[in-house]
Amino acid sequence: MLKKFINYCKDCYDELAHKTTWPSYKELTHSAMVVLSASLVIAVVVFLMDVVFKNCMHFIYSLFS
């Protein structure tokens, strides 16, 4: 049982250290900027939808009050 676990750990290390391709700093910063930009755009869209729905509901409630 312990030998299986040790082999598993060795295989995991071997895969991470030798078989995995890690992004360069430039690729990493570019990907981070894409995610940040997309997050900001989505946040603005959700904010605008919230404002529109709030105003629509306020208008509808004012008709029935």
PDBQT receptor file of N, H, CA, C and O in Angstrom, charges set to zero:
ATOM      1  N   MET A   1       0.827  -1.192   0.000  1.00  0.00    +0.000 N 
ATOM      2  CA  MET A   1       0.000   0.000   0.000  1.00  0.00    +0.000 C 
ATOM      3  C   MET A   1       0.873   1.259   0.000  1.00  0.00    +0.000 C 
ATOM      4  O   MET A   1       0.639   2.184  -0.778  1.00  0.00    +0.000 OA
ATOM      5  N   LEU A   2       1.873   1.285   0.871  1.00  0.00    +0.000 N 
ATOM      6  H   LEU A   2       2.063   0.533   1.503  1.00  0.00    +0.000 HD
ATOM      7  CA  LEU A   2       2.762   2.436   0.947  1.00  0.00    +0.000 C 
ATOM      8  C   LEU A   2       3.587   2.569  -0.328  1.00  0.00    +0.000 C 
ATOM      9  O   LEU A   2       3.862   3.682  -0.777  1.00  0.00    +0.000 OA
ATOM     10  N   LYS A   3       3.979   1.451  -0.908  1.00  0.00    +0.000 N 
ATOM     11  H   LYS A   3       3.756   0.547  -0.544  1.00  0.00    +0.000 HD
ATOM     12  CA  LYS A   3       4.771   1.477  -2.142  1.00  0.00    +0.000 C 
ATOM     13  C   LYS A   3       3.953   2.061  -3.300  1.00  0.00    +0.000 C 
ATOM     14  O   LYS A   3       4.490   2.794  -4.131  1.00  0.00    +0.000 OA
ATOM     15  N   LYS A   4       2.658   1.740  -3.356  1.00  0.00    +0.000 N 
ATOM     16  H   LYS A   4       2.222   1.145  -2.681  1.00  0.00    +0.000 HD
ATOM     17  CA  LYS A   4       1.781   2.303  -4.384  1.00  0.00    +0.000 C 
ATOM     18  C   LYS A   4       1.699   3.822  -4.241  1.00  0.00    +0.000 C 
ATOM     19  O   LYS A   4       1.766   4.558  -5.226  1.00  0.00    +0.000 OA
ATOM     20  N   PHE A   5       1.555   4.272  -3.007  1.00  0.00    +0.000 N 
ATOM     21  H   PHE A   5       1.501   3.675  -2.206  1.00  0.00    +0.000 HD
ATOM     22  CA  PHE A   5       1.466   5.704  -2.743  1.00  0.00    +0.000 C 
ATOM     23  C   PHE A   5       2.766   6.418  -3.136  1.00  0.00    +0.000 C 
ATOM     24  O   PHE A   5       2.726   7.493  -3.735  1.00  0.00    +0.000 OA
ATOM     25  N   ILE A   6       3.887   5.836  -2.809  1.00  0.00    +0.000 N 
ATOM     26  H   ILE A   6       3.920   4.963  -2.323  1.00  0.00    +0.000 HD
ATOM     27  CA  ILE A   6       5.185   6.430  -3.154  1.00  0.00    +0.000 C 
ATOM     28  C   ILE A   6       5.354   6.485  -4.671  1.00  0.00    +0.000 C 
ATOM     29  O   ILE A   6       5.812   7.493  -5.209  1.00  0.00    +0.000 OA
ATOM     30  N   ASN A   7       4.983   5.397  -5.365  1.00  0.00    +0.000 N 
ATOM     31  H   ASN A   7       4.611   4.578  -4.928  1.00  0.00    +0.000 HD
ATOM     32  CA  ASN A   7       5.054   5.409  -6.831  1.00  0.00    +0.000 C 
ATOM     33  C   ASN A   7       4.129   6.456  -7.429  1.00  0.00    +0.000 C 
ATOM     34  O   ASN A   7       4.476   7.120  -8.406  1.00  0.00    +0.000 OA
ATOM     35  N   TYR A   8       2.957   6.597  -6.840  1.00  0.00    +0.000 N 
ATOM     36  H   TYR A   8       2.675   6.058  -6.047  1.00  0.00    +0.000 HD
ATOM     37  CA  TYR A   8       2.011   7.618  -7.301  1.00  0.00    +0.000 C 
ATOM     38  C   TYR A   8       2.617   9.015  -7.153  1.00  0.00    +0.000 C 
ATOM     39  O   TYR A   8       2.533   9.831  -8.071  1.00  0.00    +0.000 OA
ATOM     40  N   CYS A   9       3.218   9.286  -6.013  1.00  0.00    +0.000 N 
ATOM     41  H   CYS A   9       3.286   8.624  -5.267  1.00  0.00    +0.000 HD
ATOM     42  CA  CYS A   9       3.848  10.594  -5.778  1.00  0.00    +0.000 C 
ATOM     43  C   CYS A   9       4.996  10.829  -6.755  1.00  0.00    +0.000 C 
ATOM     44  O   CYS A   9       5.152  11.936  -7.270  1.00  0.00    +0.000 OA
ATOM     45  N   LYS A  10       5.788   9.816  -7.009  1.00  0.00    +0.000 N 
ATOM     46  H   LYS A  10       5.661   8.917  -6.591  1.00  0.00    +0.000 HD
ATOM     47  CA  LYS A  10       6.893   9.946  -7.965  1.00  0.00    +0.000 C 
ATOM     48  C   LYS A  10       6.367  10.219  -9.373  1.00  0.00    +0.000 C 
ATOM     49  O   LYS A  10       6.907  11.057 -10.094  1.00  0.00    +0.000 OA
ATOM     50  N   ASP A  11       5.313   9.506  -9.755  1.00  0.00    +0.000 N 
ATOM     51  H   ASP A  11       4.874   8.824  -9.169  1.00  0.00    +0.000 HD
ATOM     52  CA  ASP A  11       4.722   9.724 -11.074  1.00  0.00    +0.000 C 
ATOM     53  C   ASP A  11       4.144  11.136 -11.201  1.00  0.00    +0.000 C 
ATOM     54  O   ASP A  11       4.281  11.778 -12.242  1.00  0.00    +0.000 OA
ATOM     55  N   CYS A  12       3.504  11.607 -10.143  1.00  0.00    +0.000 N 
ATOM     56  H   CYS A  12       3.393  11.085  -9.297  1.00  0.00    +0.000 HD
ATOM     57  CA  CYS A  12       2.963  12.974 -10.159  1.00  0.00    +0.000 C 
ATOM     58  C   CYS A  12       4.077  13.998 -10.317  1.00  0.00    +0.000 C 
ATOM     59  O   CYS A  12       3.969  14.926 -11.119  1.00  0.00    +0.000 OA
ATOM     60  N   TYR A  13       5.143  13.827  -9.551  1.00  0.00    +0.000 N 
ATOM     61  H   TYR A  13       5.230  13.073  -8.899  1.00  0.00    +0.000 HD
ATOM     62  CA  TYR A  13       6.269  14.749  -9.658  1.00  0.00    +0.000 C 
ATOM     63  C   TYR A  13       6.878  14.698 -11.055  1.00  0.00    +0.000 C 
ATOM     64  O   TYR A  13       7.180  15.739 -11.638  1.00  0.00    +0.000 OA
ATOM     65  N   ASP A  14       7.061  13.496 -11.593  1.00  0.00    +0.000 N 
ATOM     66  H   ASP A  14       6.816  12.650 -11.119  1.00  0.00    +0.000 HD
ATOM     67  CA  ASP A  14       7.649  13.340 -12.923  1.00  0.00    +0.000 C 
ATOM     68  C   ASP A  14       6.795  14.045 -13.984  1.00  0.00    +0.000 C 
ATOM     69  O   ASP A  14       7.321  14.707 -14.880  1.00  0.00    +0.000 OA
ATOM     70  N   GLU A  15       5.486  13.893 -13.869  1.00  0.00    +0.000 N 
ATOM     71  H   GLU A  15       5.059  13.356 -13.141  1.00  0.00    +0.000 HD
ATOM     72  CA  GLU A  15       4.600  14.539 -14.848  1.00  0.00    +0.000 C 
ATOM     73  C   GLU A  15       4.660  16.054 -14.731  1.00  0.00    +0.000 C 
ATOM     74  O   GLU A  15       4.730  16.751 -15.743  1.00  0.00    +0.000 OA
ATOM     75  N   LEU A  16       4.634  16.569 -13.509  1.00  0.00    +0.000 N 
ATOM     76  H   LEU A  16       4.578  16.003 -12.687  1.00  0.00    +0.000 HD
ATOM     77  CA  LEU A  16       4.668  18.024 -13.320  1.00  0.00    +0.000 C 
ATOM     78  C   LEU A  16       6.015  18.628 -13.698  1.00  0.00    +0.000 C 
ATOM     79  O   LEU A  16       6.076  19.728 -14.247  1.00  0.00    +0.000 OA
ATOM     80  N   ALA A  17       7.087  17.910 -13.403  1.00  0.00    +0.000 N 
ATOM     81  H   ALA A  17       7.037  17.016 -12.956  1.00  0.00    +0.000 HD
ATOM     82  CA  ALA A  17       8.414  18.468 -13.627  1.00  0.00    +0.000 C 
ATOM     83  C   ALA A  17       8.902  18.292 -15.062  1.00  0.00    +0.000 C 
ATOM     84  O   ALA A  17       9.653  19.130 -15.563  1.00  0.00    +0.000 OA
ATOM     85  N   HIS A  18       8.491  17.219 -15.729  1.00  0.00    +0.000 N 
ATOM     86  H   HIS A  18       7.882  16.539 -15.322  1.00  0.00    +0.000 HD
ATOM     87  CA  HIS A  18       9.096  16.914 -17.025  1.00  0.00    +0.000 C 
ATOM     88  C   HIS A  18       8.118  16.854 -18.197  1.00  0.00    +0.000 C 
ATOM     89  O   HIS A  18       8.516  17.094 -19.337  1.00  0.00    +0.000 OA
ATOM     90  N   LYS A  19       6.866  16.543 -17.943  1.00  0.00    +0.000 N 
ATOM     91  H   LYS A  19       6.543  16.348 -17.017  1.00  0.00    +0.000 HD
ATOM     92  CA  LYS A  19       5.923  16.354 -19.043  1.00  0.00    +0.000 C 
ATOM     93  C   LYS A  19       4.970  17.529 -19.238  1.00  0.00    +0.000 C 
ATOM     94  O   LYS A  19       4.338  17.643 -20.289  1.00  0.00    +0.000 OA
ATOM     95  N   THR A  20       4.861  18.386 -18.259  1.00  0.00    +0.000 N 
ATOM     96  H   THR A  20       5.374  18.293 -17.405  1.00  0.00    +0.000 HD
ATOM     97  CA  THR A  20       3.946  19.524 -18.336  1.00  0.00    +0.000 C 
ATOM     98  C   THR A  20       4.670  20.711 -18.950  1.00  0.00    +0.000 C 
ATOM     99  O   THR A  20       5.815  21.001 -18.600  1.00  0.00    +0.000 OA
ATOM    100  N   THR A  21       3.996  21.398 -19.870  1.00  0.00    +0.000 N 
ATOM    101  H   THR A  21       3.066  21.163 -20.154  1.00  0.00    +0.000 HD
ATOM    102  CA  THR A  21       4.564  22.627 -20.426  1.00  0.00    +0.000 C 
ATOM    103  C   THR A  21       3.942  23.804 -19.682  1.00  0.00    +0.000 C 
ATOM    104  O   THR A  21       2.722  23.968 -19.650  1.00  0.00    +0.000 OA
ATOM    105  N   TRP A  22       4.793  24.604 -19.098  1.00  0.00    +0.000 N 
ATOM    106  H   TRP A  22       5.784  24.471 -19.124  1.00  0.00    +0.000 HD
ATOM    107  CA  TRP A  22       4.341  25.752 -18.328  1.00  0.00    +0.000 C 
ATOM    108  C   TRP A  22       4.384  26.988 -19.212  1.00  0.00    +0.000 C 
ATOM    109  O   TRP A  22       5.278  27.112 -20.050  1.00  0.00    +0.000 OA
ATOM    110  N   PRO A  23       3.438  27.904 -19.043  1.00  0.00    +0.000 N 
ATOM    111  CA  PRO A  23       3.446  29.118 -19.873  1.00  0.00    +0.000 C 
ATOM    112  C   PRO A  23       4.593  30.044 -19.481  1.00  0.00    +0.000 C 
ATOM    113  O   PRO A  23       5.063  30.049 -18.344  1.00  0.00    +0.000 OA
ATOM    114  N   SER A  24       5.022  30.823 -20.467  1.00  0.00    +0.000 N 
ATOM    115  H   SER A  24       4.641  30.818 -21.392  1.00  0.00    +0.000 HD
ATOM    116  CA  SER A  24       6.060  31.805 -20.169  1.00  0.00    +0.000 C 
ATOM    117  C   SER A  24       5.421  32.987 -19.431  1.00  0.00    +0.000 C 
ATOM    118  O   SER A  24       4.198  33.085 -19.330  1.00  0.00    +0.000 OA
ATOM    119  N   TYR A  25       6.260  33.867 -18.928  1.00  0.00    +0.000 N 
ATOM    120  H   TYR A  25       7.253  33.788 -19.010  1.00  0.00    +0.000 HD
ATOM    121  CA  TYR A  25       5.760  35.030 -18.203  1.00  0.00    +0.000 C 
ATOM    122  C   TYR A  25       4.885  35.890 -19.119  1.00  0.00    +0.000 C 
ATOM    123  O   TYR A  25       3.846  36.395 -18.695  1.00  0.00    +0.000 OA
ATOM    124  N   LYS A  26       5.305  36.051 -20.364  1.00  0.00    +0.000 N 
ATOM    125  H   LYS A  26       6.149  35.640 -20.708  1.00  0.00    +0.000 HD
ATOM    126  CA  LYS A  26       4.542  36.859 -21.314  1.00  0.00    +0.000 C 
ATOM    127  C   LYS A  26       3.172  36.233 -21.592  1.00  0.00    +0.000 C 
ATOM    128  O   LYS A  26       2.159  36.932 -21.613  1.00  0.00    +0.000 OA
ATOM    129  N   GLU A  27       3.147  34.924 -21.804  1.00  0.00    +0.000 N 
ATOM    130  H   GLU A  27       3.970  34.356 -21.787  1.00  0.00    +0.000 HD
ATOM    131  CA  GLU A  27       1.868  34.235 -22.034  1.00  0.00    +0.000 C 
ATOM    132  C   GLU A  27       0.963  34.331 -20.810  1.00  0.00    +0.000 C 
ATOM    133  O   GLU A  27      -0.248  34.514 -20.933  1.00  0.00    +0.000 OA
ATOM    134  N   LEU A  28       1.555  34.208 -19.650  1.00  0.00    +0.000 N 
ATOM    135  H   LEU A  28       2.539  34.060 -19.550  1.00  0.00    +0.000 HD
ATOM    136  CA  LEU A  28       0.789  34.263 -18.407  1.00  0.00    +0.000 C 
ATOM    137  C   LEU A  28       0.177  35.639 -18.187  1.00  0.00    +0.000 C 
ATOM    138  O   LEU A  28      -0.994  35.746 -17.822  1.00  0.00    +0.000 OA
ATOM    139  N   THR A  29       0.959  36.692 -18.406  1.00  0.00    +0.000 N 
ATOM    140  H   THR A  29       1.910  36.605 -18.702  1.00  0.00    +0.000 HD
ATOM    141  CA  THR A  29       0.414  38.036 -18.225  1.00  0.00    +0.000 C 
ATOM    142  C   THR A  29      -0.640  38.346 -19.281  1.00  0.00    +0.000 C 
ATOM    143  O   THR A  29      -1.623  39.027 -18.989  1.00  0.00    +0.000 OA
ATOM    144  N   HIS A  30      -0.450  37.854 -20.501  1.00  0.00    +0.000 N 
ATOM    145  H   HIS A  30       0.348  37.301 -20.738  1.00  0.00    +0.000 HD
ATOM    146  CA  HIS A  30      -1.449  38.078 -21.549  1.00  0.00    +0.000 C 
ATOM    147  C   HIS A  30      -2.766  37.388 -21.179  1.00  0.00    +0.000 C 
ATOM    148  O   HIS A  30      -3.838  37.979 -21.311  1.00  0.00    +0.000 OA
ATOM    149  N   SER A  31      -2.684  36.160 -20.726  1.00  0.00    +0.000 N 
ATOM    150  H   SER A  31      -1.813  35.680 -20.619  1.00  0.00    +0.000 HD
ATOM    151  CA  SER A  31      -3.885  35.434 -20.321  1.00  0.00    +0.000 C 
ATOM    152  C   SER A  31      -4.575  36.119 -19.143  1.00  0.00    +0.000 C 
ATOM    153  O   SER A  31      -5.803  36.196 -19.094  1.00  0.00    +0.000 OA
ATOM    154  N   ALA A  32      -3.789  36.609 -18.206  1.00  0.00    +0.000 N 
ATOM    155  H   ALA A  32      -2.792  36.546 -18.246  1.00  0.00    +0.000 HD
ATOM    156  CA  ALA A  32      -4.362  37.302 -17.053  1.00  0.00    +0.000 C 
ATOM    157  C   ALA A  32      -5.078  38.575 -17.482  1.00  0.00    +0.000 C 
ATOM    158  O   ALA A  32      -6.137  38.898 -16.944  1.00  0.00    +0.000 OA
ATOM    159  N   MET A  33      -4.516  39.300 -18.442  1.00  0.00    +0.000 N 
ATOM    160  H   MET A  33      -3.656  39.038 -18.879  1.00  0.00    +0.000 HD
ATOM    161  CA  MET A  33      -5.159  40.520 -18.928  1.00  0.00    +0.000 C 
ATOM    162  C   MET A  33      -6.458  40.196 -19.668  1.00  0.00    +0.000 C 
ATOM    163  O   MET A  33      -7.433  40.940 -19.558  1.00  0.00    +0.000 OA
ATOM    164  N   VAL A  34      -6.480  39.103 -20.414  1.00  0.00    +0.000 N 
ATOM    165  H   VAL A  34      -5.688  38.499 -20.504  1.00  0.00    +0.000 HD
ATOM    166  CA  VAL A  34      -7.705  38.690 -21.111  1.00  0.00    +0.000 C 
ATOM    167  C   VAL A  34      -8.797  38.357 -20.096  1.00  0.00    +0.000 C 
ATOM    168  O   VAL A  34      -9.947  38.767 -20.255  1.00  0.00    +0.000 OA
ATOM    169  N   VAL A  35      -8.436  37.620 -19.064  1.00  0.00    +0.000 N 
ATOM    170  H   VAL A  35      -7.502  37.286 -18.935  1.00  0.00    +0.000 HD
ATOM    171  CA  VAL A  35      -9.416  37.257 -18.032  1.00  0.00    +0.000 C 
ATOM    172  C   VAL A  35      -9.894  38.506 -17.300  1.00  0.00    +0.000 C 
ATOM    173  O   VAL A  35     -11.089  38.643 -17.039  1.00  0.00    +0.000 OA
ATOM    174  N   LEU A  36      -8.997  39.407 -16.969  1.00  0.00    +0.000 N 
ATOM    175  H   LEU A  36      -8.026  39.296 -17.181  1.00  0.00    +0.000 HD
ATOM    176  CA  LEU A  36      -9.371  40.639 -16.283  1.00  0.00    +0.000 C 
ATOM    177  C   LEU A  36     -10.301  41.477 -17.145  1.00  0.00    +0.000 C 
ATOM    178  O   LEU A  36     -11.305  41.990 -16.650  1.00  0.00    +0.000 OA
ATOM    179  N   SER A  37      -9.985  41.624 -18.424  1.00  0.00    +0.000 N 
ATOM    180  H   SER A  37      -9.170  41.207 -18.826  1.00  0.00    +0.000 HD
ATOM    181  CA  SER A  37     -10.826  42.404 -19.329  1.00  0.00    +0.000 C 
ATOM    182  C   SER A  37     -12.214  41.785 -19.471  1.00  0.00    +0.000 C 
ATOM    183  O   SER A  37     -13.222  42.488 -19.409  1.00  0.00    +0.000 OA
ATOM    184  N   ALA A  38     -12.259  40.488 -19.659  1.00  0.00    +0.000 N 
ATOM    185  H   ALA A  38     -11.440  39.917 -19.710  1.00  0.00    +0.000 HD
ATOM    186  CA  ALA A  38     -13.554  39.812 -19.797  1.00  0.00    +0.000 C 
ATOM    187  C   ALA A  38     -14.372  39.950 -18.513  1.00  0.00    +0.000 C 
ATOM    188  O   ALA A  38     -15.586  40.146 -18.569  1.00  0.00    +0.000 OA
ATOM    189  N   SER A  39     -13.723  39.849 -17.379  1.00  0.00    +0.000 N 
ATOM    190  H   SER A  39     -12.737  39.690 -17.334  1.00  0.00    +0.000 HD
ATOM    191  CA  SER A  39     -14.426  39.992 -16.102  1.00  0.00    +0.000 C 
ATOM    192  C   SER A  39     -15.005  41.384 -15.946  1.00  0.00    +0.000 C 
ATOM    193  O   SER A  39     -16.133  41.542 -15.479  1.00  0.00    +0.000 OA
ATOM    194  N   LEU A  40     -14.242  42.393 -16.331  1.00  0.00    +0.000 N 
ATOM    195  H   LEU A  40     -13.326  42.266 -16.710  1.00  0.00    +0.000 HD
ATOM    196  CA  LEU A  40     -14.738  43.765 -16.236  1.00  0.00    +0.000 C 
ATOM    197  C   LEU A  40     -15.914  44.000 -17.183  1.00  0.00    +0.000 C 
ATOM    198  O   LEU A  40     -16.888  44.655 -16.812  1.00  0.00    +0.000 OA
ATOM    199  N   VAL A  41     -15.828  43.473 -18.392  1.00  0.00    +0.000 N 
ATOM    200  H   VAL A  41     -15.037  42.941 -18.693  1.00  0.00    +0.000 HD
ATOM    201  CA  VAL A  41     -16.925  43.636 -19.353  1.00  0.00    +0.000 C 
ATOM    202  C   VAL A  41     -18.187  42.953 -18.829  1.00  0.00    +0.000 C 
ATOM    203  O   VAL A  41     -19.275  43.525 -18.895  1.00  0.00    +0.000 OA
ATOM    204  N   ILE A  42     -18.048  41.754 -18.317  1.00  0.00    +0.000 N 
ATOM    205  H   ILE A  42     -17.164  41.290 -18.264  1.00  0.00    +0.000 HD
ATOM    206  CA  ILE A  42     -19.205  41.039 -17.777  1.00  0.00    +0.000 C 
ATOM    207  C   ILE A  42     -19.784  41.785 -16.579  1.00  0.00    +0.000 C 
ATOM    208  O   ILE A  42     -21.004  41.863 -16.437  1.00  0.00    +0.000 OA
ATOM    209  N   ALA A  43     -18.939  42.328 -15.723  1.00  0.00    +0.000 N 
ATOM    210  H   ALA A  43     -17.947  42.264 -15.838  1.00  0.00    +0.000 HD
ATOM    211  CA  ALA A  43     -19.413  43.073 -14.561  1.00  0.00    +0.000 C 
ATOM    212  C   ALA A  43     -20.198  44.310 -14.993  1.00  0.00    +0.000 C 
ATOM    213  O   ALA A  43     -21.232  44.624 -14.404  1.00  0.00    +0.000 OA
ATOM    214  N   VAL A  44     -19.716  45.009 -16.011  1.00  0.00    +0.000 N 
ATOM    215  H   VAL A  44     -18.876  44.754 -16.489  1.00  0.00    +0.000 HD
ATOM    216  CA  VAL A  44     -20.423  46.195 -16.505  1.00  0.00    +0.000 C 
ATOM    217  C   VAL A  44     -21.769  45.800 -17.112  1.00  0.00    +0.000 C 
ATOM    218  O   VAL A  44     -22.774  46.472 -16.882  1.00  0.00    +0.000 OA
ATOM    219  N   VAL A  45     -21.792  44.719 -17.881  1.00  0.00    +0.000 N 
ATOM    220  H   VAL A  45     -20.975  44.173 -18.068  1.00  0.00    +0.000 HD
ATOM    221  CA  VAL A  45     -23.051  44.262 -18.487  1.00  0.00    +0.000 C 
ATOM    222  C   VAL A  45     -24.058  43.882 -17.400  1.00  0.00    +0.000 C 
ATOM    223  O   VAL A  45     -25.229  44.251 -17.493  1.00  0.00    +0.000 OA
ATOM    224  N   VAL A  46     -23.625  43.159 -16.383  1.00  0.00    +0.000 N 
ATOM    225  H   VAL A  46     -22.674  42.859 -16.308  1.00  0.00    +0.000 HD
ATOM    226  CA  VAL A  46     -24.524  42.778 -15.294  1.00  0.00    +0.000 C 
ATOM    227  C   VAL A  46     -25.007  44.015 -14.549  1.00  0.00    +0.000 C 
ATOM    228  O   VAL A  46     -26.180  44.087 -14.181  1.00  0.00    +0.000 OA
ATOM    229  N   PHE A  47     -24.137  44.983 -14.320  1.00  0.00    +0.000 N 
ATOM    230  H   PHE A  47     -23.184  44.924 -14.619  1.00  0.00    +0.000 HD
ATOM    231  CA  PHE A  47     -24.534  46.220 -13.656  1.00  0.00    +0.000 C 
ATOM    232  C   PHE A  47     -25.593  46.959 -14.468  1.00  0.00    +0.000 C 
ATOM    233  O   PHE A  47     -26.590  47.424 -13.917  1.00  0.00    +0.000 OA
ATOM    234  N   LEU A  48     -25.374  47.067 -15.778  1.00  0.00    +0.000 N 
ATOM    235  H   LEU A  48     -24.564  46.689 -16.226  1.00  0.00    +0.000 HD
ATOM    236  CA  LEU A  48     -26.344  47.760 -16.627  1.00  0.00    +0.000 C 
ATOM    237  C   LEU A  48     -27.681  47.020 -16.662  1.00  0.00    +0.000 C 
ATOM    238  O   LEU A  48     -28.740  47.648 -16.629  1.00  0.00    +0.000 OA
ATOM    239  N   MET A  49     -27.637  45.703 -16.729  1.00  0.00    +0.000 N 
ATOM    240  H   MET A  49     -26.777  45.193 -16.756  1.00  0.00    +0.000 HD
ATOM    241  CA  MET A  49     -28.879  44.931 -16.693  1.00  0.00    +0.000 C 
ATOM    242  C   MET A  49     -29.616  45.153 -15.371  1.00  0.00    +0.000 C 
ATOM    243  O   MET A  49     -30.841  45.266 -15.357  1.00  0.00    +0.000 OA
ATOM    244  N   ASP A  50     -28.884  45.214 -14.277  1.00  0.00    +0.000 N 
ATOM    245  H   ASP A  50     -27.889  45.122 -14.288  1.00  0.00    +0.000 HD
ATOM    246  CA  ASP A  50     -29.480  45.449 -12.969  1.00  0.00    +0.000 C 
ATOM    247  C   ASP A  50     -30.155  46.818 -12.920  1.00  0.00    +0.000 C 
ATOM    248  O   ASP A  50     -31.266  46.942 -12.406  1.00  0.00    +0.000 OA
ATOM    249  N   VAL A  51     -29.500  47.828 -13.443  1.00  0.00    +0.000 N 
ATOM    250  H   VAL A  51     -28.597  47.726 -13.861  1.00  0.00    +0.000 HD
ATOM    251  CA  VAL A  51     -30.073  49.176 -13.447  1.00  0.00    +0.000 C 
ATOM    252  C   VAL A  51     -31.336  49.217 -14.306  1.00  0.00    +0.000 C 
ATOM    253  O   VAL A  51     -32.338  49.809 -13.905  1.00  0.00    +0.000 OA
ATOM    254  N   VAL A  52     -31.294  48.595 -15.478  1.00  0.00    +0.000 N 
ATOM    255  H   VAL A  52     -30.480  48.114 -15.804  1.00  0.00    +0.000 HD
ATOM    256  CA  VAL A  52     -32.456  48.586 -16.365  1.00  0.00    +0.000 C 
ATOM    257  C   VAL A  52     -33.622  47.851 -15.704  1.00  0.00    +0.000 C 
ATOM    258  O   VAL A  52     -34.745  48.355 -15.697  1.00  0.00    +0.000 OA
ATOM    259  N   PHE A  53     -33.368  46.679 -15.157  1.00  0.00    +0.000 N 
ATOM    260  H   PHE A  53     -32.455  46.269 -15.162  1.00  0.00    +0.000 HD
ATOM    261  CA  PHE A  53     -34.440  45.927 -14.505  1.00  0.00    +0.000 C 
ATOM    262  C   PHE A  53     -34.992  46.675 -13.291  1.00  0.00    +0.000 C 
ATOM    263  O   PHE A  53     -36.199  46.662 -13.049  1.00  0.00    +0.000 OA
ATOM    264  N   LYS A  54     -34.123  47.319 -12.539  1.00  0.00    +0.000 N 
ATOM    265  H   LYS A  54     -33.143  47.330 -12.735  1.00  0.00    +0.000 HD
ATOM    266  CA  LYS A  54     -34.578  48.077 -11.371  1.00  0.00    +0.000 C 
ATOM    267  C   LYS A  54     -35.499  49.200 -11.810  1.00  0.00    +0.000 C 
ATOM    268  O   LYS A  54     -36.548  49.416 -11.203  1.00  0.00    +0.000 OA
ATOM    269  N   ASN A  55     -35.117  49.923 -12.864  1.00  0.00    +0.000 N 
ATOM    270  H   ASN A  55     -34.265  49.748 -13.357  1.00  0.00    +0.000 HD
ATOM    271  CA  ASN A  55     -35.955  51.020 -13.339  1.00  0.00    +0.000 C 
ATOM    272  C   ASN A  55     -37.267  50.518 -13.934  1.00  0.00    +0.000 C 
ATOM    273  O   ASN A  55     -38.310  51.146 -13.755  1.00  0.00    +0.000 OA
ATOM    274  N   CYS A  56     -37.220  49.392 -14.637  1.00  0.00    +0.000 N 
ATOM    275  H   CYS A  56     -36.373  48.882 -14.783  1.00  0.00    +0.000 HD
ATOM    276  CA  CYS A  56     -38.456  48.812 -15.187  1.00  0.00    +0.000 C 
ATOM    277  C   CYS A  56     -39.399  48.396 -14.057  1.00  0.00    +0.000 C 
ATOM    278  O   CYS A  56     -40.598  48.669 -14.114  1.00  0.00    +0.000 OA
ATOM    279  N   MET A  57     -38.868  47.749 -13.054  1.00  0.00    +0.000 N 
ATOM    280  H   MET A  57     -37.894  47.527 -13.008  1.00  0.00    +0.000 HD
ATOM    281  CA  MET A  57     -39.711  47.318 -11.939  1.00  0.00    +0.000 C 
ATOM    282  C   MET A  57     -40.243  48.516 -11.164  1.00  0.00    +0.000 C 
ATOM    283  O   MET A  57     -41.385  48.498 -10.705  1.00  0.00    +0.000 OA
ATOM    284  N   HIS A  58     -39.439  49.542 -11.016  1.00  0.00    +0.000 N 
ATOM    285  H   HIS A  58     -38.511  49.557 -11.389  1.00  0.00    +0.000 HD
ATOM    286  CA  HIS A  58     -39.897  50.754 -10.342  1.00  0.00    +0.000 C 
ATOM    287  C   HIS A  58     -41.051  51.376 -11.131  1.00  0.00    +0.000 C 
ATOM    288  O   HIS A  58     -42.032  51.832 -10.543  1.00  0.00    +0.000 OA
ATOM    289  N   PHE A  59     -40.935  51.396 -12.442  1.00  0.00    +0.000 N 
ATOM    290  H   PHE A  59     -40.138  51.026 -12.919  1.00  0.00    +0.000 HD
ATOM    291  CA  PHE A  59     -41.994  51.945 -13.284  1.00  0.00    +0.000 C 
ATOM    292  C   PHE A  59     -43.263  51.107 -13.172  1.00  0.00    +0.000 C 
ATOM    293  O   PHE A  59     -44.360  51.653 -13.050  1.00  0.00    +0.000 OA
ATOM    294  N   ILE A  60     -43.118  49.793 -13.214  1.00  0.00    +0.000 N 
ATOM    295  H   ILE A  60     -42.227  49.350 -13.314  1.00  0.00    +0.000 HD
ATOM    296  CA  ILE A  60     -44.289  48.905 -13.116  1.00  0.00    +0.000 C 
ATOM    297  C   ILE A  60     -44.953  49.053 -11.750  1.00  0.00    +0.000 C 
ATOM    298  O   ILE A  60     -46.179  49.127 -11.669  1.00  0.00    +0.000 OA
ATOM    299  N   TYR A  61     -44.166  49.099 -10.678  1.00  0.00    +0.000 N 
ATOM    300  H   TYR A  61     -43.170  49.039 -10.743  1.00  0.00    +0.000 HD
ATOM    301  CA  TYR A  61     -44.752  49.249  -9.351  1.00  0.00    +0.000 C 
ATOM    302  C   TYR A  61     -45.432  50.608  -9.186  1.00  0.00    +0.000 C 
ATOM    303  O   TYR A  61     -46.433  50.721  -8.479  1.00  0.00    +0.000 OA
ATOM    304  N   SER A  62     -44.893  51.633  -9.834  1.00  0.00    +0.000 N 
ATOM    305  H   SER A  62     -44.080  51.541 -10.409  1.00  0.00    +0.000 HD
ATOM    306  CA  SER A  62     -45.508  52.965  -9.716  1.00  0.00    +0.000 C 
ATOM    307  C   SER A  62     -46.858  53.020 -10.439  1.00  0.00    +0.000 C 
ATOM    308  O   SER A  62     -47.710  53.833 -10.081  1.00  0.00    +0.000 OA
ATOM    309  N   LEU A  63     -47.066  52.172 -11.447  1.00  0.00    +0.000 N 
ATOM    310  H   LEU A  63     -46.374  51.512 -11.738  1.00  0.00    +0.000 HD
ATOM    311  CA  LEU A  63     -48.361  52.121 -12.140  1.00  0.00    +0.000 C 
ATOM    312  C   LEU A  63     -49.458  51.567 -11.245  1.00  0.00    +0.000 C 
ATOM    313  O   LEU A  63     -50.609  51.993 -11.337  1.00  0.00    +0.000 OA
ATOM    314  N   PHE A  64     -49.109  50.618 -10.378  1.00  0.00    +0.000 N 
ATOM    315  H   PHE A  64     -48.173  50.272 -10.304  1.00  0.00    +0.000 HD
ATOM    316  CA  PHE A  64     -50.092  49.942  -9.552  1.00  0.00    +0.000 C 
ATOM    317  C   PHE A  64     -50.177  50.522  -8.152  1.00  0.00    +0.000 C 
ATOM    318  O   PHE A  64     -50.925  49.996  -7.328  1.00  0.00    +0.000 OA
ATOM    319  N   SER A  65     -49.448  51.576  -7.849  1.00  0.00    +0.000 N 
ATOM    320  H   SER A  65     -48.840  52.003  -8.518  1.00  0.00    +0.000 HD
ATOM    321  CA  SER A  65     -49.498  52.158  -6.503  1.00  0.00    +0.000 C 
ATOM    322  C   SER A  65     -50.465  53.300  -6.428  1.00  0.00    +0.000 C 
ATOM    323  O   SER A  65     -50.629  53.902  -5.367  1.00  0.00    +0.000 OA
TER     324      SER A  65
